[in-house]
Amino acid sequence: MKTSLLITGILMIFAGFEGRAQGKTWKLEECINYALSKNVQVQKSDLTSNQNQLYSDQAKSNRLPSVNASVSENFNWYKGFDSSTGQYGSSNGSNSTNVGLSTNVSLYNGDKLNTRIKQAELNLQSGKYYSESVKESVGLNILNAYLQVLYAYENVKNAEKQIESTTEQLTLAKERMDLGAISSSDYLQIKSELSSEKSTLATAQSQLAIDNVTLEQLMELPVDPNFAISSPNLESLLAESVPPNAQEIYNLALGIKPEIKNIELTKESTALNVKIAKADFLPIISMNAGLSSGYSSLNTGSGYTTQLSDKINPSVGLSLSIPIFQKKQVKTNVGIANIAVTNAELDVVNTKNQLRKEIEQACVNVVSAQSQYNASLEQKQSSQESYDVTNEKFKVGLLNSVDFLVQKTSLITSESKLLQSKFNLIFSYKVLDFYKGIPLTL
């Protein structure tokens, strides 16, 4: 795994970022849609929905009567007994044919059939909501990985800018050293800084390659060194907003999040098992009907078709089954069903509590991310002002390289913190959008 990531990173470094424009540039929505079409868990959840549809159709079909046809052909051999001689004669054979048609339909079984139809429909809807929740989870993971790639790409660009700036400063330092304006020690300080920044760039490029691979793997897309995503304008997402209200978002999420609807429908379906179990206390009424006929070769007075026609026997009947004693099996089933209902109710409470905690944490994260971003932005502006003054002094020889590099390092650190806080804030906003039911877009 590490070897493949390293190879990918090396390929990207040698190919350069110009190669990114040669292939397809993926937008966030395209990444999510592609992942949904390839993700195994999504496909399995869709198969479960298809299976629930079949169960629902079967539950409705169980109300229909069953019809069965039967045909049998029998051959018999026997020895005739002669009473005058008291001996058996030679073997004789006979054959017979029996045909029948029967049907059976349940008239009353404690409303068990209708209850199972309703339960199957609930399971069908529950399965669809479960599939939606799986898709939402995949989309959120893709968003996170997508932003990580954008963040890594910004890191690479910043590192390249730093190298470009330091290269110019090194050229200036070389000229000043040749003129005797600065010592070789000052020159070597700048040169050492350039080497350090090149190492930082290599690390940033490797991290970009790793993040690209992570996103591609989440999408179930074969790794491609030329894989590239679009870079949308994210500044519009950074506008300071009113602190989010966790309770309002939670109340909204309760009505729209598929995992909540899924767990509530599961509870309703589980509750129906109690009614189904109690139905076994009640009598069962069913109706049956049949039609039969036959032929026997022993009846020599009539032909095959004549016998079949003469022996047609229709029948109709009702049956009543009254449960009297089942060794406490029905009571046990009802008790188990009630326990399952209590367990399902606890699952609903737990799922809602988990959603509430996630939303509360997401709101705290947004407030914290906003504060951190504003502080980082202010620090970056101050560091930039200080660096501009320091850079001018360094250019005219009023500042040595050590003091200059200290200020430059401070600027690089502030830029790094600002970039990190920027993407952290964007992701925090998008997580809140996720709980509000807003589509994941950039």
Phi, psi and omega in degrees: 000309180297323181295316180296321178295320180295318179298317178300317180298318180295318179299319181291322180296316182285327181288330182079161183281354176295329181294346182294331183278351185285327182257194180290139174257117188272131170272164181302313182299323179292321178297316181294314181297320179294317179298319180295328181282341184248341186295131183293318181296323177294316180296321179293322178294325176293322177295322177298320177297319177297321179295318178296327176296319178295319177298320180295316178297320180294320179299321178290324181289340180294345177282343182282153177289152174266142181231130180227142176243148180219145176219132178222144177234123184239142177238133182229145176233141181206160176255127179288144181256124179264109184290336180287327180257342182074024181233156175275141180271202180285160181289136175241155180234156176212160177224153179219152179235135177232131177232148181205157177221126183227152177218152181214137179220140179275126179266325180203128177217042180072026181062024182293322182296313181296324179295319180291328175296314179297319179296319179296322178293321176296318179296325178295313178294320179299318179297323179294320178292325176297319178299319178296320180294324176296317180295321178297319180297318178297316180298320180293321178295320179295318178302313180300314180293323179298314179294327177297321177294316178300317179298316180295322179294321176296323177298319179297314180297319178297318179296321179294321177295319179297319179295318179298317180294315183292326177298318176297319180293325178293321178298317178297318181296323180295317179297318181290326178292320179297330178275355180082014182282331178228163180277164177295333178297317178297320179298315181293332176297315179294319180296320177296322178297321179297318178298319179296320181290327175295322176295321178296320178297317179299319178295318179295321178294319178296319179294323176297318178297318179296316180293326175297316179297318179301314179295316180298320180291323175296328178279353187061038179254130178305139184296130181228122180302336181266009179299133182214148177243157179286154180248089181290162176282111185265354185296328180293341181274355186261006180298132182294129183243173178292139179307132184292149178260110185298321183293319179295317179294322179295315179299322177292316183296326180301329183268350186234338185287130184295330180293330177289314179297322179298312184290327178289320176292325176297321177296316179298319179295319179295323180297329180292338177297332177294315180295321179295318180294319180292337180298336180289349173285339189264158178293161177239127178245129179221157179240142178226154178214154182206164178214125183221159177201171181196173180218144176222134179289343178290337177273092186279353184277347183226149178280179185299306183291328179294317179295316180299322180288321183286333186263016177294121182236102175278154179211146176221139181206158173242143178230142179233124178245119183249115178290132180242308180213119180240029177057040177065012183296318181294316178299320178296317180297320178294318179297317179296320179296321178295321177297320179297324178295314178300319179295321178294322177296321177294324177297321178296313180299316182295318180295318178294319178297319180295319178297316179300316180297319180296319180291318177300317179294321180296322178293318177298320180297322180294312180299315180296318181294322177297314180297317181293321180294315179298319178294318180294322179296318178294319179296319180296317179297318178295317180295323180294317178298316179296320181294320180299318178294316181296321182295320178295318178297321181293322181295326181264007175082018179268001183217137179280169186292328181297310179295324178296314182293329177298315181291324179293320177298321177298321178293316180299319179297317180293323177294320179296317179295321179295317180297317180295316180293329178298309182287330176295320179293318180298315180296322179297318177299317184291327176296318176297319176301322179300315180286339177276353181084014179278132180304144182281103178222164175237000000 
